[in-house]
Amino acid sequence: MVLILLVLLLALILFGAGFALKVLWWIALAVLVVWLLGFLVRGTSAAGGRGRWYKW
C-alpha cells in the first residue's frame, strides 16, 4: 500500500514539474519576443545618437 502511494506521489510531483517547466518555456518565449520588439522599436532620443529602450 505504501509503495503504491509513493509511486502516485512521484507521478504527481513529476506531472507538476512538467507543467511548471512548460509554463516557464512560454514565459521565456514571451520575454524573448518583448526583448526583440524592443530592439526593433527602440527610440533615438539619446544624446549619443543611438538610443536604447532600456535604462542600463
C-alpha positions as CSV (number, residue, x, y, z in Angstrom):
1,M,0.0,0.0,0.0
2,V,2.8,2.4,0.9
3,L,4.6,1.6,-2.4
4,I,1.5,2.5,-4.4
5,L,1.2,5.8,-2.5
6,L,4.9,6.6,-3.2
7,V,4.5,5.8,-6.9
8,L,1.4,8.0,-7.1
9,L,3.1,10.8,-5.2
10,L,6.1,10.6,-7.6
11,A,3.8,10.7,-10.6
12,L,2.1,13.8,-9.2
13,I,5.4,15.5,-8.5
14,L,6.7,14.8,-12.0
15,F,3.4,15.9,-13.6
16,G,3.6,19.2,-11.6
17,A,7.2,19.7,-12.6
18,G,6.5,19.1,-16.2
19,F,3.6,21.5,-16.2
20,A,5.7,24.2,-14.4
21,L,8.5,23.7,-17.0
22,K,6.0,24.1,-19.8
23,V,4.7,27.3,-18.3
24,L,8.3,28.6,-17.8
25,W,9.0,27.9,-21.5
26,W,6.0,30.0,-22.6
27,I,7.1,32.8,-20.2
28,A,10.6,32.7,-21.6
29,L,9.2,32.9,-25.2
30,A,7.1,35.9,-24.3
31,V,10.1,37.7,-22.7
32,L,12.2,36.9,-25.8
33,V,9.5,38.4,-28.1
34,V,9.3,41.6,-26.0
35,W,13.1,41.8,-26.0
36,L,13.3,41.5,-29.8
37,L,10.5,44.0,-30.2
38,G,12.4,46.4,-28.0
39,F,15.3,46.3,-30.5
40,L,13.0,46.9,-33.4
41,V,11.2,49.9,-32.0
42,R,13.8,51.5,-29.8
43,G,13.8,55.2,-29.6
44,T,16.5,57.6,-30.8
45,S,16.2,60.1,-28.0
46,A,19.6,59.6,-26.5
47,A,22.4,62.2,-26.8
48,G,24.8,59.7,-28.3
49,G,22.6,59.4,-31.4
50,R,21.8,55.7,-30.9
51,G,19.2,55.3,-28.2
52,R,18.3,52.3,-26.1
53,W,14.9,51.2,-24.9
54,Y,16.2,50.1,-21.6
55,K,17.9,52.2,-18.8
56,W,21.1,50.2,-18.2
